[in-house]
Amino acid sequence: MSGLGFQNTNCSIAHAVNAALSEIPEAAGCLHGERAEFGVICQLMFENAPTEEINTVLKFMTDIGLPVTLKQLDVRPGMDNIMKMADIGIVSDWKPIVKNLIEIFEREMISSHSSKR
């Protein structure tokens, strides 16, 4: 459906995250697809997709070398950057949701990577 409202980044979380990341200087070297695919992961988590589906997407993205964390996008995963992303890319009503979503995602990725070592 986001294609029907292509001028409005708030019609899909994936593109809202991309828009926000594109305004953060550290992510300037990232391609649109890299930012948007990170947004896809955020959107799946927001939609409470089944863990198996999220893991399948993460495995695919990792297998082909796409970044799956803010750190891999060269964005420091601190609260200031998370709030900056929320301010730039998300309607104010969505800010707490996106902030929590990104925090959960980062925590899960760190936990997942730590348990594999």
Backbone as CSV, one residue per row, in Angstrom:
resi,resn,N_x,N_y,N_z,CA_x,CA_y,CA_z,C_x,C_y,C_z
1,MET,0.815,-1.202,0.000,0.000,0.000,0.000,0.855,1.262,0.000
2,SER,2.093,1.154,0.452,2.890,2.372,0.534,3.109,2.989,-0.836
3,GLY,3.058,2.192,-1.884,3.219,2.732,-3.233,2.111,3.686,-3.614
4,LEU,0.935,3.509,-3.036,-0.185,4.392,-3.343,0.002,5.771,-2.724
5,GLY,0.778,5.831,-1.668,1.006,7.110,-0.993,2.482,7.434,-0.950
6,PHE,3.132,7.309,-2.086,4.592,7.403,-2.122,5.131,8.728,-1.623
7,GLN,4.356,9.772,-1.600,4.834,11.065,-1.121,4.813,11.139,0.407
8,ASN,4.130,10.208,1.035,3.937,10.240,2.478,4.728,9.106,3.117
9,THR,5.861,9.419,3.739,6.685,8.358,4.327,6.009,7.678,5.501
10,ASN,4.923,8.225,5.999,4.266,7.627,7.145,3.310,6.512,6.768
11,CYS,3.257,6.158,5.482,2.373,5.069,5.080,3.055,3.718,5.244
12,SER,4.339,3.699,5.502,5.007,2.455,5.857,6.155,2.789,6.790
13,ILE,6.309,1.975,7.796,7.379,2.206,8.759,8.732,2.084,8.078
14,ALA,8.849,1.127,7.157,10.130,0.924,6.472,10.612,2.199,5.805
15,HIS,9.726,2.897,5.123,10.143,4.115,4.435,10.285,5.303,5.382
16,ALA,9.534,5.297,6.463,9.714,6.354,7.468,11.086,6.223,8.123
17,VAL,11.499,4.995,8.408,12.823,4.769,8.985,13.891,5.184,7.976
18,ASN,13.693,4.844,6.697,14.630,5.264,5.657,14.745,6.783,5.616
19,ALA,13.629,7.472,5.640,13.646,8.937,5.589,14.398,9.511,6.775
20,ALA,14.175,8.933,7.946,14.853,9.416,9.146,16.352,9.164,9.069
21,LEU,16.734,7.963,8.647,18.157,7.641,8.542,18.857,8.507,7.505
22,SER,18.149,8.878,6.451,18.780,9.675,5.399,19.146,11.073,5.871
23,GLU,18.579,11.504,6.985,18.878,12.825,7.535,19.936,12.790,8.632
24,ILE,20.380,11.609,9.007,21.410,11.482,10.030,22.761,11.424,9.326
25,PRO,23.651,12.373,9.616,24.920,12.459,8.889,25.728,11.159,8.862
26,GLU,25.726,10.409,9.968,26.497,9.165,9.999,26.024,8.155,8.957
27,ALA,24.765,8.215,8.570,24.202,7.257,7.612,24.285,7.762,6.179
28,ALA,24.996,8.871,5.967,25.067,9.472,4.629,25.654,8.528,3.589
29,GLY,26.539,7.644,4.003,27.154,6.728,3.059,26.328,5.495,2.752
30,CYS,25.198,5.354,3.414,24.344,4.180,3.202,23.455,4.377,1.983
31,LEU,23.204,3.282,1.301,22.297,3.322,0.162,20.843,3.316,0.643
32,HIS,19.949,3.818,-0.212,18.518,3.828,0.107,18.055,2.426,0.501
33,GLY,18.455,1.426,-0.259,18.035,0.055,0.015,18.502,-0.455,1.360
34,GLU,19.692,-0.044,1.776,20.204,-0.462,3.082,19.376,0.154,4.207
35,ARG,19.037,1.423,4.040,18.211,2.086,5.065,16.793,1.522,5.072
36,ALA,16.235,1.312,3.895,14.854,0.813,3.804,14.752,-0.624,4.308
37,GLU,15.773,-1.457,4.034,15.692,-2.834,4.518,15.791,-2.885,6.036
38,PHE,16.557,-1.976,6.635,16.558,-1.879,8.091,15.152,-1.505,8.564
39,GLY,14.504,-0.617,7.812,13.128,-0.244,8.120,12.156,-1.406,7.999
40,VAL,12.423,-2.315,7.063,11.568,-3.505,6.910,11.620,-4.338,8.189
41,ILE,12.816,-4.496,8.730,12.953,-5.256,9.978,12.171,-4.561,11.097
42,CYS,12.317,-3.238,11.182,11.565,-2.472,12.190,10.070,-2.653,11.988
43,GLN,9.628,-2.617,10.733,8.200,-2.762,10.449,7.699,-4.149,10.849
44,LEU,8.461,-5.185,10.544,8.058,-6.538,10.940,7.908,-6.635,12.451
45,MET,8.831,-6.022,13.173,8.750,-6.067,14.631,7.557,-5.259,15.134
46,PHE,7.317,-4.105,14.506,6.173,-3.284,14.890,4.868,-4.045,14.683
47,GLU,4.810,-4.791,13.583,3.605,-5.558,13.263,3.503,-6.849,14.067
48,ASN,4.488,-7.070,14.940,4.521,-8.274,15.763,4.496,-9.531,14.894
49,ALA,5.300,-9.499,13.836,5.397,-10.654,12.943,5.946,-11.848,13.728
50,PRO,5.619,-13.039,13.276,6.150,-14.224,13.961,7.682,-14.209,13.977
51,THR,8.253,-14.670,15.080,9.704,-14.700,15.232,10.362,-15.439,14.077
52,GLU,9.762,-16.526,13.641,10.326,-17.310,12.529,10.426,-16.453,11.262
53,GLU,9.420,-15.637,11.005,9.441,-14.761,9.825,10.553,-13.716,9.945
54,ILE,10.666,-13.103,11.115,11.709,-12.099,11.335,13.086,-12.741,11.181
55,ASN,13.264,-13.913,11.766,14.553,-14.605,11.665,14.883,-14.979,10.224
56,THR,13.879,-15.370,9.451,14.097,-15.698,8.034,14.575,-14.470,7.276
57,VAL,13.930,-13.337,7.515,14.322,-12.095,6.851,15.725,-11.675,7.293
58,LEU,15.987,-11.743,8.600,17.312,-11.389,9.117,18.401,-12.286,8.520
59,LYS,18.126,-13.577,8.427,19.111,-14.500,7.865,19.384,-14.157,6.402
60,PHE,18.322,-13.897,5.648,18.497,-13.545,4.246,19.338,-12.272,4.114
61,MET,18.979,-11.254,4.880,19.696,-9.981,4.804,21.156,-10.134,5.219
62,THR,21.387,-10.909,6.264,22.750,-11.151,6.719,23.534,-11.960,5.681
63,ASP,22.890,-12.971,5.115,23.547,-13.820,4.114,24.013,-13.038,2.890
64,ILE,23.264,-12.009,2.517,23.662,-11.241,1.326,24.450,-9.979,1.689
65,GLY,24.773,-9.853,2.980,25.671,-8.785,3.405,25.028,-7.444,3.683
66,LEU,23.724,-7.428,3.908,23.065,-6.156,4.235,23.210,-5.845,5.721
67,PRO,23.285,-4.568,6.076,23.376,-4.196,7.491,22.038,-4.449,8.188
68,VAL,22.105,-4.967,9.409,20.876,-5.248,10.150,20.831,-4.570,11.519
69,THR,21.800,-3.714,11.786,21.794,-2.940,13.034,22.152,-1.490,12.715
70,LEU,21.814,-0.607,13.618,22.202,0.793,13.436,23.716,0.913,13.356
71,LYS,24.407,0.156,14.186,25.863,0.208,14.180,26.416,-0.173,12.804
72,GLN,25.826,-1.180,12.180,26.267,-1.585,10.844,25.935,-0.528,9.787
73,LEU,25.003,0.346,10.103,24.680,1.473,9.220,25.540,2.692,9.566
74,ASP,26.500,2.501,10.451,27.393,3.564,10.927,26.665,4.630,11.731
75,VAL,25.553,4.242,12.346,24.795,5.149,13.203,24.952,4.652,14.641
76,ARG,25.449,5.520,15.490,25.605,5.161,16.902,24.219,4.924,17.494
77,PRO,23.981,3.726,18.065,22.646,3.411,18.576,22.367,4.024,19.942
78,GLY,22.495,5.339,20.044,22.204,6.030,21.291,20.825,6.675,21.258
79,MET,20.364,7.050,22.419,19.031,7.647,22.526,18.921,8.924,21.702
80,ASP,20.009,9.702,21.602,19.929,10.938,20.832,19.647,10.649,19.357
81,ASN,20.301,9.647,18.784,20.032,9.303,17.391,18.655,8.676,17.210
82,ILE,18.239,7.873,18.163,16.902,7.272,18.083,15.836,8.357,18.100
83,MET,15.987,9.332,18.987,15.000,10.407,19.054,15.082,11.302,17.821
84,LYS,16.279,11.499,17.287,16.430,12.277,16.060,15.691,11.589,14.919
85,MET,15.821,10.262,14.845,15.101,9.505,13.815,13.595,9.669,13.988
86,ALA,13.150,9.598,15.226,11.721,9.757,15.487,11.248,11.150,15.099
87,ASP,12.043,12.166,15.422,11.665,13.543,15.093,11.617,13.777,13.583
88,ILE,12.540,13.191,12.853,12.632,13.436,11.422,11.604,12.632,10.628
89,GLY,11.515,11.347,10.921,10.791,10.465,10.022,9.403,10.048,10.436
90,ILE,8.993,10.393,11.615,7.759,9.839,12.132,6.827,10.945,12.630
91,VAL,5.546,10.777,12.357,4.539,11.690,12.902,4.644,11.622,14.422
92,SER,4.452,12.723,15.081,4.693,12.793,16.524,3.959,11.711,17.310
93,ASP,2.783,11.281,16.866,2.049,10.237,17.579,2.785,8.896,17.555
94,TRP,3.643,8.690,16.570,4.348,7.420,16.427,5.694,7.414,17.139
95,LYS,6.174,8.556,17.592,7.523,8.642,18.161,7.780,7.611,19.264
96,PRO,6.914,7.487,20.270,7.201,6.504,21.322,7.238,5.079,20.781
97,ILE,6.399,4.781,19.809,6.357,3.436,19.233,7.671,3.135,18.527
98,VAL,8.112,4.052,17.678,9.339,3.828,16.917,10.542,3.783,17.844
99,LYS,10.593,4.665,18.819,11.698,4.665,19.782,11.779,3.310,20.466
100,ASN,10.660,2.808,20.969,10.649,1.511,21.641,11.001,0.383,20.683
101,LEU,10.499,0.452,19.482,10.761,-0.585,18.488,12.245,-0.691,18.172
102,ILE,12.898,0.435,17.939,14.316,0.418,17.615,15.127,-0.063,18.812
103,GLU,14.752,0.357,20.017,15.458,-0.110,21.212,15.329,-1.622,21.365
104,ILE,14.133,-2.146,21.166,13.908,-3.589,21.277,14.718,-4.324,20.223
105,PHE,14.683,-3.823,19.003,15.404,-4.467,17.918,16.898,-4.508,18.213
106,GLU,17.462,-3.392,18.617,18.887,-3.341,18.918,19.233,-4.286,20.069
107,ARG,18.396,-4.315,21.091,18.644,-5.195,22.235,18.599,-6.660,21.798
108,GLU,17.624,-7.007,20.969,17.496,-8.376,20.483,18.686,-8.771,19.614
109,MET,19.140,-7.864,18.763,20.268,-8.171,17.893,21.532,-8.370,18.718
110,ILE,21.745,-7.522,19.710,22.918,-7.660,20.568,22.842,-8.978,21.336
111,SER,21.677,-9.302,21.869,21.489,-10.537,22.607,21.707,-11.742,21.702
112,SER,21.173,-11.685,20.508,21.304,-12.791,19.546,22.768,-13.004,19.171
113,HIS,23.474,-11.930,18.895,24.876,-12.061,18.521,25.737,-12.530,19.691
114,SER,25.401,-12.095,20.900,26.169,-12.489,22.076,25.994,-13.970,22.382
115,SER,24.791,-14.484,22.182,24.528,-15.886,22.496,25.153,-16.835,21.486
116,LYS,25.509,-16.353,20.294,26.117,-17.193,19.267,27.621,-17.325,19.437
117,ARG,28.196,-16.534,20.315,29.656,-16.552,20.504,30.075,-17.582,21.491
